[in-house]
Amino acid sequence: MVLFSFGKKKKKPEQAAPGSPIEQIMALKQQGMVDDQIIKELERQGYNSSQIFDALNQVNIQAPTSAGQPPGYNMPSPQQDLSYEQPPPQKPQPRETLDREQIEEIVEAIIDEKWKEFEEDVKKIIEWKDSTQTRINHLDQQIKDLATSLNSLHKNLLNKISDYDKNITDVGTEIKAMEKVFQKILPNLTENVNKLERMSKGSKSTKK
């Protein structure tokens, strides 16, 4: 018999039957069933190994040391012959004890139940870890996306500033070019204006 069946596939633990099966055990014993048969019957009814093991121990401990008087036996009446030979008292019935194989089966079942509970706890921890890791990965991706957006915005701002600076430089260059043109044409323009002014004054003097 394998006590620790850790390698086999675990099923989900079934819900145990309510209450203690002490009364059922006593009734089954009265029917003549032995402990092995009682264990199988109670497992079929939905009781778990812990309930069965505890109840069997209580029933075996509480078993009477003597069977007492047989049913239907009455004390002789005063009118009856007191010399009637009374039947000898029955010997105490030996208490049923769990053999090693049954104890191993119960211990194995208890360990199996505790292992299932442990597996459920580990499963919950793994699910929590996976969920937390997913949230961390999502947050990390959001941070990366935000950093990418900020870098793109920074580059766009630099490009705009560079464009504005270039435009201002171009405007300044055009203004300087116009200034040079004016410097070249302004003396001639001034001289022409002066000539026109003198001609206008001379024309007025002739008319007088």
PyMOL commands that set and color helices and strands:
alter all, ss='L'
color gray80, all
select helices_A, chain A and resi 22-30+35-45+49-61+100-207
alter helices_A, ss='H'
color red, helices_A
deselect
rebuild
show_as cartoon
